[in-house]
Amino acid sequence: MFSQFRNKFPLTDEKWIEYTNYFKRLEVPAKTVLLEEGEISKRLFIIEKGCIRVWFNNNGKDLTTQFFFENQSVASIESFMKKLPSPVVVETIETSIVWWISKNDLDKILEEIKEIPALRDRFIDMLFQRTFDYMKYFVSFIKNSPTQRYLNLIEERPQIIQRVPQHYIASYLGITTVHLSRIKSKLVHKK
């Protein structure tokens, strides 16, 4: 699982083995909740195989905020880093294989790598990328129509269109499945 990341991190072989040994493999079926809303996140996951969504309950209606696929990490970062109750649920969409690391073990690694600029910078970049993704999503809701958000999704993240059930896509776009069907129908008729 970790071999594709090896060349991105300038570590000795001994440190690489030590750090990767902190991760535990977990196979789970679709619709497995890895973190409940309100729970304090104690694990960060890296996806080997599968798809995970992050969502929250808004007055009985679930709203999806992000999707994650192979080779991406996922956690309720706010909860994981600050030990706060998670504002979101982390749940598998497909049967998945994930590798998880505990907060305590990741803290040990981070303490050691903060003295290595290349590793520290890579970790910071990863956190900022997550922030940029959230901001893009937030601005899109203010700026774009549901149709434009759907078109952007097709262009920027076609994997979501190909692998995620329509009701989750509708939730992510902030619309009903009926509205999504209308958008798709209109787009087909325009072609």
ABEGO torsion letter per residue (X at the ends): XAAAAAAABBBBAAAAAAAAAABBBBBBBBGBBABBBGBBBABBBBBABEBBBBBBBBGGBBBBABBBBBGBBBBBAAAAAAGBBBABBBBBABBBBBBBBBAAAAAAAAAAAAABAAAAAAAAAAAAAAAAAAAAAAAAAAABBAAAAAAAAAAABAAAAAABBAAAAAAAAGBBAAAAAAAAAAAAAAX
